[in-house]
Amino acid sequence: MKLFILIAALLLDACSGTKIAVDVGHSKLHPGATSARGLSEFEFNSRLARIIAQELRETGASPILIGIHGKMDDLHARTPRAKGAKFYLSIHHDSAKPQYFSTWQWQGREERYADEFSGFGLFVSRKNPYPEKSLQCASAIGARLIRAGFHPSTYHADRILGEGREWADKAHGVYWFDNLVVLKTATQPAALLEAGVIVNRSEEAMLSKDETRRKIAAAVRTGLFDCKILP
């Protein structure tokens, strides 16, 4: 028992001070996608980012929350806030092309949904100074999400359904997105996580639960251990 406590203490000490930038996608002025029940993507992003930061903090890491108050409208102002971080993770939730939406009534309001789209996606840039490490960590996070019961989205690779984006690691849901500002201007390895599709009604309901957010956060934390960002 004493040996176990000693090992746990050593691991915690090794993690201590490791800075991880957790970037909350969008802002209150530019809130991103609207969910099937009329909630802003920024709201989903900020809640998930807080739980990811909490998960990292509990391991002894030092998360840097960027844009958490919803006032950061300039994308180019985000990455300088990550000074000293070993990894940059931008948190988002996904949508679909407008032509695939249907409408329904929710609490007396007409809202839009697209139930045929689902799953998480990870994006990395070859213009980042560390593209190989970015991809390694994105793949590790994707692998952990799959082990936790989530599935990767595939429609971003489709030229009709998505953007015809190039796969970086199809097995683990990772795409190349070379010109994404926060990925190419980050000075450390970086990835963007689309945690799930909030215009899918059942997936939105799942992503609204703190239990789901904690599972995603645990996958992020373990993925960063797997790719040696966290010791």
Summary of the structure (lengths in Angstrom):
residues: 231
radius of gyration: 17.4
end to end distance: 22.4
largest distance: 60.5
contacts: 809
relative contact order: 0.20
helix: 41%
strand: 22%
